[in-house]
Amino acid sequence: MEPEDDGLEVLGREQCLELLASASIGRVVFTDGGLPVILPVTFVLDEGAIAFRTRTGSRLATKTSGAVVAFEVDDAEPALRAGWSVSVCGQATSGPIPETLAGRLQAWAPGSRDEVIRIPLTIVTGRRIRPRPGGTHVESSAGLADYA
């Protein structure tokens, strides 16, 4: 981990993988008609890849399969002005859901989700911002905590 000039901590690959494994919802980023699309999905880490379910023939399935896509997971504590984010970039593949993965990978969206999209962990980056030491707690006029 290396601090950036602006005080953010750059995370190493292992730290990023630990944070990815601790999350269950992320955002997949792909292109449709030349424009970026960002969709939330439930996911798991599986054999060196992000894996999530979708419906065969869906826009998500057709626009990501074979394409280079991004995936992002984060967590934040707004009152502390702290949090982390991890991004993954790789060429997505799609296929039927193997039995070994079916029980671990549950979609929240209703309806049949019979295809799995996999994004290999080709490029993995992450950053963290921690609460500032010595920060002072200030109550704003709205009653929301603010740290200086």
N, C-alpha and C positions, 0 to 999 in steps of 0.2 A: 504494500500500500504506500502510495506516494501522495503527499499533499500537493494540490494545485496552488497556483499563485493566489487564487481567490479564497483559499481556505477549505475547499472541498477535498475530500480524501478519495483518491483513485484506488479502486479495489482490484486485487489480483484475481486471476481466474478461479482459484479455489474458493475464495470468499464469495465470488459471484455465484458459483454453483451451489454453495450452501444456502444463499439467499433465494435462489430459484427453487430449490427443493423445499423451502419453508413456505412457499406461496401456492395457491391453487387457482388464482384468477390472474390472467395477464391480458395483454392487448396485442393482437396480430396486426401488422401493417403491411398492406399490399397495394398494388396499383390496379385501377379499373378505369379504362378509357383515358389514361394519361393522368388521372387524379389519384391522390393518396386516399386510402380507406383504412380506418382503424376500427377494429371490432373486438370487444371483450370476449374471452373464451375461458372455460375451465381447462386445465392442462395438468399433465404430469411430466416429470423427467423420465425418459425411458431409453436406455442404451445409447447415451450420448446425444439425445435429441429432445426437443420440446415435442410433445404429442398431444393433440386435441381432436375431438370428434366433430364431424359435420355431416350434413345430409349429402348423399351422392347427387351430383348435378347442381348443387347450390352455387351461388356466386362465389362464396368462400372457397369451395372445392375447385371450381374451374379457373379462378383467377390466381390461386396460389400454387397449384400443382406444376412443378417445373420452374417456377419463378423464384427469383431471389426476393426474400421477404425479411421483414424485421419483426421482432417480438420484444415486448417490454413488460417488466414487472416492477412495482415499486411499493413502498410503504412510507407513510409520513405521520409525524406528530406535529400538527400545525401549531398547537400551543407552545411547543418547545422549539419550533422552527428547525426540526430535525427530520431526517429520513434518509432513504436510500433508493436507488434505481439501478436496474440491471437491464441491459439490452443484448439481444442475440440477433445475428444476421446469418442467413444461410439459404441455400436453395431447397425449397420445400418439395416434398414428395407426398403422394397420396396412395391409399390402397385400402383393402378391407382391414377391419380391426382384428388383430390376432387374439385368440382366446386368452393368452397370457396377459394381455393389456386390458381386455374388456371389463374385468371386474374392478380395476383400479381407476379407470377413466370414465367418469360419469358426467354427461352433459347436464346442465341445469335447464337448458331450453327445452320446451315440450316438443314432441314429435320424434320420429326416427332419426337417429344419427349413426349411420352405418358405415361411415368412412373415417379413416384416421389421416390427419395431416401431420407430417413430421418435419421439423425444422432442425437440421443438424447444428450442433454448437460450434459452428465454423469460426465466427467472430463473437467473442463474449466480452463485454465491457461493463463497468459499473462504477458508481460514485456514491459516496455517503457524506452527509453533512450532519455533524453532531451539535448538540446544544453548545453554545459558546460558554467557556468557563468564565465565571465571574459576571455573567450576564445578570442584569437586574430585572426583576419582575415588576411590571407596571400595569395597573388597572386602567384601561381606557374608559372613556365616558360611556361606552356601550357595555362595559362590564366584561369585555373579553381580555384575556391575558395577553400581554405584549412583552417581549423580551428585548432589551437593548444591548 
